Amino acid sequence: MRAYRGEIYLTIDELSKKYFERIDKRTKRLFAAVFIIGILANLPLIISGVNNPDGILAGSYITSYEWDISLGRWGFVPFYMLNGGVVLPSLVTVISIFIFSLAVIMILQLFPIRSWVLRGVVGGILISFPSITQYMTYFYISEAYASSFFLAVLAAYILEKKIIKRKFIRYSVVILILIFSMSIFQSMIGVTIAVWISILLIDTLYTPFKNTLKKIATFTAIGIVSLLGYFIGIRIVCLLAGTTLSDYRGISGASGVSLTEMFLSIPNLYRTFFKFYFTDTYYAYTQWGMHYLFGLLFVVFVIVEIGWSLKRLGENRAIENVKNVALHWGLIVLIPPAFTAIGLLAVNTAIDFKMLPQMMVLLVTIICRLDYVTWTRKEIGKQIALVCICGVLMGGNILMTNSICEGMIMKCNGAISLSNRILAAIDSCNEYTQDMPIAILGEPQNEAWLNANGQYLEKIDSDTVSWGQFWSTEYNITQRSWSQFFNLYHGIILNLADDAKAQEICSTSEFKEMGVFPEKTSMQVIDGVLTIKLSDFM
């Protein structure tokens, strides 16, 4: 096959070789290293193919897109169509790691870290970040999450590198990319904002004040237009699909958030930021104390910026220097709300770890700054120190991501064991007939007898694991989850009671007086439905 280019005909091999050779060998090696680290960090997940609760609920074959559209995530739909609705855990995970690795390489190219060894270790930190693993546990759509992250970085990359020469076309392309990125996962706009803020911080060190100010205006305008475009897109897609926005995580009211509400939410954004770096609220491996290293690096970064400011003002108090220093510190003060900016749109929604992948971008900025600061007379000493610190952080990430995967496997094995016991109990029930509907109600992970590895799971301290395979006592979710679980892990379809019947049973005195499985009184026929009670709940 030949491709036409001007007056010259090239084979596809020649064309691919031509563009592939433009990438220098060190960048290729860097990508390979990042990709391999990503594979190693998520290897248990790739091998086991264990699902998170949403994955269980989705099942092995996706047939409906209404829920995703109602969440404002209409960008999921093309990925479902590309997969043909079929869920392929191991393959999709490897593809997702590949896409994330491309995004990591772009991030590293945006910041001038001089040492390629240091770049490799920092890249390893980014690809093994626990929030990346959380995205990967959504097997049915993890490549979409990866693509959303990639597009968020790509938008910043195109804008900064000026890959498209004509401004209007460049800005239009960036806006469209951002709209599609948000249509997959809204929080990814935070990644773009984080990259922009980080770029501006570096610019204020070397770029004239007016140029930086123009760039700020450009970034702001593109961000606002992109958000408006996204919300308009939501309304159009919902209209075409015949659905409405859900209240889940405040998405239905996000477009109607007032400026007053946004302003009042800013203190919470600062709290979220500092909780992430200095407390055990967000960072998954707090039991190992790794979050303190991030916090320490941030403190060192602030000290370095103070030193730089004093030195620059001490050398020359020209108005240009004063303005640059003031702008620089204005951006530093904006780091917390900028990196948690999704909270401005979802003012009444808790920000969880999955919504904060941009926190790792700040690490690149910090390392970049420290890389150019003279600590010792011998530059090699500083480089070794940075590599060692980043190596510890990367090792901590890999340790945690592997632990999360292993914890999920433990929870899944426990759920499989439970489901085997439920099937055995159903078979032994004399009152049960083949056409009798079944109601399985409650959250099994709440029961201590199931958590045989409780000490290990407690050390992980991750929502991804603590949810287990089932995360709700709502009838529609519980019943559907069990239906999909038995289908996925046993290859059978149980005749489960509908939501209305399950709700009716839960309100009966017979159900309330039942014991919790595996007690003898945990299973009985109520109103023609074989009812199994897994936990006490309201």
N, C-alpha and C positions, 0 to 999 in steps of 0.2 A: 504494500500500500504506500502511496506517495502523497505527500502534502505539498500544496502550491504556496510558494512564498515569493512574491514579486515575479521575476523572470526565471526563477530557479525552482526546480523540483527536488524535494528532499524525501528520503524514506523516513518512516516513523522512527526507525532506529537512529538515523543520522540526526533527526530533529531532537529527539530525547537526549542523545549524547551531547549535542551542541549546548543545550541549556543546563544539563547536569554538570558539565565541565565548568560552568561559570561558578559553581559552588566550590569554594576552596576545600582542601583536604581536611583541615582542622575543624571546619564546620561540620563536615560529614562525620568525622570521628566523634565530635561533640554530640551530634544527634544520636549516633549509635550508642554512645555511653548512656545518654539520658534514657533512651528507649529500653536498654537492657536493665537499668536500675528500676524503671517503671514496671517491667516484667517481674523482676525479683521481688519488688515491694508487694505486688499483687498476685504472686504465684499461687498461694493457697486458694484464692478466689477463682483463678483461671482453671485450676485442676478440679476443684469441687463443684463449681457452678452453683453454689448455694445462693438462695434468693433472700432478699430483704422482704418485709411485710408487703410493700407495694408491689413487688415482683410476684409474690404469691397471689395477691389479689388480681393482678393483671392476667395471670395464667401463662400458658405456653403459646397462645394464639390470640392476637389482638384483632378484634372485629369492630370495636366502637371507638370513635374519637370524640364523642360529645363531652365527656368529663374534662379532657385535656383542653378543649376549646373553651369550656366554661371557666377554666383557670387562666385564660388569656395566653395559653401555650399552644397556639395554633401551628407553630413551627414544628411541633412533634409530628403532625400528620404526614408530611413528605417522607419522613424517616420510617414511619409505619408502612407506608406504601412501598418504599424501597426494599424493606425486609419481607414484604408480602404478608405482614402480620405475624410472621413466625419468629419466635424467640430462640436465639442460638447463643447461650451464655459465654462459652469459652472464646468463640470467634469474635463476638462483639466486644468482649473485654480487650482482646489484643488490638483490634481496630481502634478502640477508644484510647488506649495507651499511645498508639501511634499518632493520633490526632493531637492529644495533649502534649506529646513530645515536640511536635511541630510548633505548637504555641509557645512552649518553653524556650525553644531556640530563638524565636522572634523576640521574646522578652529579653533574652541575654544579648541579642544584637542591638537592642535599643539603649543599652547601658554600657559604657566603656570600661568594663573590668579588664585589666591588662593581662593578668595571668590566665592562660587557658586551663591550667590545672584548677585554679580557683573557680573559673566558669563552669567546669565540669562538676565540681562538688556542689556549687550553688544550683546548677541545673538538676542535680540529684535530689536536693532538698525540695525543689519545686514539684518535680514529678512524683515524689513519694509523700507529698503533703496529705495528711489524712482526709481532708475534704475531697481530694481527687478520688481516693478510694471509696468514699461515700457515694460519689456519682457512679462509680463502676459497679456498685451493688444493685443499681437499677438496670439489670440486664436487658430488659425489654426496650430500653430507650437510652442506654448509657452513651452510645455514639452520638446521640443528639445533644446531650449535655456537653460532651467533649467538643462538638462542633460549635456550640454556643460560646464556649470558652475561647476556642480558636478564633471565631469571628470577632469577639470582643477585643482580642489582642490584635487581630489583623486590621481592624478599623484604626487603632492607634498607630500601628506600624505604617500603614499607607499614608496617613496624615503626616507623620513625622519624617518619613523617608522620602516623601513626595514622589512616590512611584508613578503616579499619574500626573503628568505635567500640567494640564489645564486645570485651573483651580475649581471652576464650576463643576466639571466632571468628577474631579477628585472628591470634592465635598459631597456631591450627590451620591457617589458610590459608597463613601463612608457612612452616610446617613442610612442608606438602604441596608448596608451590612449590619449596622447597629440595630435597626428595626427588626431584622430577621433574627439576630442574636437574642434580643429580648423576647421575641415571639416564641423562642424555645424555653428560655428560663430568664425571667425578668431580672433576677439578682446579678446577672452577668454584666449589666451596665456598670456595676461597681468595679469590675475588673478594668474596664476602659477608663473610668474616672481615676482609679488608682495609678494606672500607667501614665495618664496625662499629668496628674499632680507630681509624680516622680520625675517625669521629663522636665517639667517646669522648674522643679527644685534644682536640677542640674543646670538648667539654662541660666538661672539667676546668678550662678557662679561665674559664667563666662560671657553671657550675652547682654548686649545693651538693653536698658530698661524698656525703651519703646518697643523693641522687637518682642520681648517677653510679654508685654502688655497686649500687643496685637495677637499673639498666640493664645493668650488667655481668652480674649474676646472670641476668637475663632472656635476654640474648644467649647466655650460656653454656648455659643449660638448653635453649633452642631449638636450638642447634647440636648438642648431644649427642643430643637426641631425633630430630633430622633424620638424623643419621648412623646411629643405630640403625634408624630406619625404612627408610633406604636399604638397609642390609645385610639386613634382613628381606625387603625387596622383591626383592633379588637372588635370595635363596634360593627364594622363591616362584615367581618368573618362570622360573628355571632348572629347577625341578621341573616346571612346567607345559610348558616347551619341551622337556623331556627331554634337557637338556644340563648340563654342569658348567662351573665357572669356569675360565678359562685362567690359566696362570702368567705371561702377558704383563704386564710392568711390575708384577709382584707383586700383581695384583688378587685372586688366589685366596687369598692369605694376609693380605690387608689387614684383614679382620674379626677375625683371630686375633692381631694384633700386641699384644704385652704392654706393660704400662706401663713395664717396665724397658727394652724395646727403644725405646719412644718417648723415654724420658729420655736414653738413650745417643745418640739420633739428633739431639738438639738442637744440639750443636756444629756438626754438618754443615749445619743450617738457617742458622746464622749465617754460615758460610762461603759458602753459596749466595747469600745476600743480598748480602754484600760483594763477592763475585765479580761479581755482576750490575752493581753500580754503579761498581766501582773497577778492574775488570780487563776483558780482552777475551774472557772465557770465554763469556758469554751474549749480550751485546749485539751485534746483527748488524753495525752499521756502525762497528765499532771502527777501521777504516782511516781514517775521517774524524774520529776522536776525539770523536764526539758523546757517548759515554757519560761522558766527563769532565765535561760540563756537568751531567748528572744528578747525578754524584757531588759536584760543587761545590755545587749547590743543596741537597743533603742536608747537607753540612757547614755551610752558611750557616744552614739550618734548625736544626741542633743548637745553633749559637752563639746564635741568636735565643731558643731555649728556655732556654738557660742564663741569658741576660740577663733574660728574663721572670721566671724563678724567683728570681733574686737581687733583682730590683726588688720583687716581691710580698712576699718574706720581709722585705726591708728596710723596707717600708712598715708592715707589720703582721705580727707573729709569732704571731698568734692560732692556736689549734689547728686551726681550720677551714682556714686558709691553708696551714699545714704539711701537713695531710692531703691537700689538693688538689694541692700541689706534688709530694708523694711519689707520689701516684697518677698524676699526669701523667708523671713520669719512669719509673714502673713500666711504663706503657703504651709509652713510647718504647723502653725496653729490650726490650719484647715485640714491637716492630715486625718485626725480622728473622725470628723463628720464626713469627710470625703470618702474614706475607706469603709464607712458604714452607711453610705448614702441611701441604700435601699430602705432604711428606716424612715426616710422622709416621705416615701410613698405609702408605706405600710405602718402608719404611726401607732396603731394599736396591736401590732403583731410582734411576737417575740422573734428575735433574729437568732437563728440556730447556726451551727457550724457549717452546714452545707451552703449557707448564704454568704460565707465569708472567704471564698478562695483568694480574693484580692489581698488578703492580709500577707500572703507570701510575697507579693510584689514589693512591699515595703522592705523586705529583707534584701532584695536585689539592690534597691536604692542605698540602703545602709552600707552594704558590702562595697558597692561602687564608691561611695564617699570615703570609707575607711581605706580603700585600696590606694587612694591618691593622697592620703595624709601621711606625713613623715613622722613615724613613731621613734624609730631608732636610726642610728647612723648607717646600719646595714639593712638595706631594703629587704633582703632575704629573710631576716628575722620576722618582720611584720607579715610577709607572705605566708610563712610557715604557720604563724599564729592564727591567721585568718583561715587557712586551709584546715587546720586542726579543729578550730571552733565549728566551722561549717561541716566538717566531717562528723563531728559528734552529733550535730543537728540532723544530718542526713541519716546517720545510724539510728537515731531516735525515731525518725519518721518511718524508716523501714521496719524497725522493731514494732512500732505501734500499728502500722498498716497490716503487718503479718498477724499481730495479735488480734486486731479487729476481725480479720478473716477467720482465724482459728476460733474465736469466740462465736462468730456466726455459725460455723460448722458445728460447734458444740450445741448451740441452741437448736439448730436444725435436726441434729441427731436425737436430741431430747424430744422434739416434736414428732419425729418419725416413730420413736419408741412409744410415745403416747398414742399416736394414731393406730399403731399395731394393737395396743391394749384396748383401745376403743372398738376396733373391728372384732377383736376376740370377745369383748363383752357383748357386742351386738349379736354375734353368732350364738352366744350362750343364752341369750334372753328368750325364754319360752313364749313370751307374748308377741315377739316381733314376727312380722310377716314381710314377704318380699316387697309388697306394694305399700308398706307403711312408711309415711314420711318421718324424717329424723330431724331433731333440733339439737345442735351442739352449741352450748351457750357458755360464755365466760372467757377469761384470759388465762390460758394455762401457765404463762410465764410468771404470774403472780403467786403461784403456789411453790412453796419452798422445796417440796419433795421432788420437783422436776429439776431444780437447779443443783445438780450434783457437783458442778464445777463453780460454785458460787464465789469462792475466794479468788479464782482466776478472773472470772467475769467482773467482779467488783474492782479489781486492779485496773482493768481496761478502762472502765468508766466512760463508755461510749453509748450514746443513744442508738446507734446503728445496731449494737449488740443487744442492749437491754430490751429493745422491742421484741426480740425473738422473731417468730414467724407470724404473730398476730398482734395487732396494736390497738384493737378497739373492741368494746363490748356492744357497739351498735349492731342491731340485728342484721341489717343488710350487708354490713361489712363482715361480720363474724361468719354468717352463713355462706357467703360467697367465698371467703378465704378458705374455709374448710372444704368446700366443694372443689376449689382449685387445687388445694393441697393433696387431697386424696387422688385427684386426677394426675397431678405431677409425679407424686412419689409412690403411688400404688397402682396407677393405671386403671382406676375404677371410678365410676360416677355414682355417688350416693343420691338417693331421693330425699333431698333436704327440704324442710318445711319453708314456706315463703315468709317474707318479713312480717306480714300482718299476723300470721299464725304464731310466729316466734315471739312477737311482742305480747300477744294475748296470753301465751303460756307463762311468760315472765311475771305477769301481774297476778297469777293464781297463787293461792295459799299453798297448794301442793308443791309448786316449784320452790317457793321461799323456804319451805320446811325440809327440802331435800339436802342431803349431805353433798360434799364436794368430792369429785372423782379422785381416787378410786374407791371411795367408801361404797358399801353395798346399797345405800339409799341414794346414791348419786345418779342412778338411772331408773326411770320408770315411764310408763305410758300415761300421758296426760292428754285427754281429749283426742284420742286416736293418733297421737304423735309420740314416737319414742324419744324421750327427752334425756339428754346427758348434760349434767351441770359440772363445769370445770372450775368455777370460782364463784365466790360471792360478789355480787355487784348490784348497783342501783340501776 
